[in-house]
């Protein structure tokens, strides 16, 4: 009976071991793939609005941003253009613009203090000193102030490594 | 198998089904480690990187390092004769107050331009660890706190620092005239006659040494400017040499090349299973790539990681005022920059905010095996110690540390260390550049 038991159990165990190993590895493999989200893309809201032209919070302005470094790369200092128009499409000439910047997942902003350094006409404002030093989600909050109106607008940017 | 036979004996006489169940139970307890190994091995075999991960990996490739552009603040940055003069000075210990300390005393080529010491020792014991010069021409900022915005400004600060060379611009001008007059004049034009000590004292400069400082303060402004200009030229020559120190491909870069070209055998020859697992941690759970990004594995930016021994008032924040006051920046009178457009980094540098409190420059990770100890004060003797710190970082004294608990297992930490060691990147330079010239 013992011999029979061993003859039966041993192959059974080995088969089980092999099967188990295969199942577990592919499981571990898949788990690793699935359980570890991509670190740069993870926890970014799925419906994040990354459009580069939009109406400001209260609809007072249409704001369009464009980077002179296209596509935007990390670790490169460069210049942006911010174009401000009325909802009717008229350029906004005398706006005072400010920028706040933040990586919401890391609690810090850019390594630089970008500055608005000139008005180029046609509602276009030059923004120098833009630099992103990490891949991931960046928020750019602009405040647009004219002699009579003030409004804010937020742009989202997701950068590759 | 031996274990199984022992188990067989134990279950002798028991019901077959019950026995099998028992064995399977034992196996599942015994298995986790082999399972891990098998998993690591399988990932190595198949290189199962998702597209986003592959993008991350390739962003680290040395092939992505652009050719070094000329330094707009240094008109001599690509002048071969300037670089040769700079190399001679780099290895010449006469250029120090005691005639015993050269740049290469601390920046030793055989240690990838570091010194292997916890704290540097120039003329005196330093408070800081010697950073590597490797690839630093790509950085907009020099030193741990970035208090220089060019390599020539870095050289100037180092050679007059009382802990480092402890010299002064009077001394250096006389040494240049005595030993490298022809070489200097071939690049920078005629040296003035320095023989009258009433105009050009043997020791003079805005330094901590009392006698040299007093001599400096009694000099005519025009003579001061003459000495300063010679000193700036000397520094620009040394910078023209230093900027050539650039790393070449590591085994990791060969792996990436094989990955791109779809050559599994070359890929497996380049990195071991553990090193590949470490790369996965580097771009994943370890979050290393957030700051150690790009081909030099650094963003050359400043971060507060609650480094041991640092206070919030130290690091980057303490460099801002120095940069704003310095004559030797991109915007200063000794810069060769064409205009403010060349100086965006300085004009738009961060001057406030928690980002710069207690923040230090991210170092390159290439050649870590040769640049121990680690951190600005040489706190960690080994990579393993340093990784323990990152895995379970201390809370910052106050303020905002960018590190968070990683919870990597000891095995994962070993794999990460294995990966970091695979970043060993031999210098991509002419061998004559890493030794004193005849």
Interface residues (C-beta under 8 A of the other chain):
Chain A: X1 X2 X5 X6 X8 X9 X10 X12 X13 X16 X17 X20 X21 X24 X25 X28 X29 X32 X33 X36 X38 X39 X40 X41 X74 X75 X77 X106 X107 X108 X109 X110 X111 X112 X113 X114 X115 X128 X129 X131 X133 X134 X135 X136 X160 X161
Chain B: X4 X8 X12 X13 X16 X19 X20 X23 X24 X27 X28 X31 X34 X35 X36 X38 X39 X42 X43 X48 X50 X52 X53 X55 X56 X59 X60 X140 X283 X284 X285 X287 X289 X290 X291 X293 X294 X299 X300 X301 X302 X344 X345 X347 X348 X349 X350 X351 X352 X353 X354 X355 X400 X402
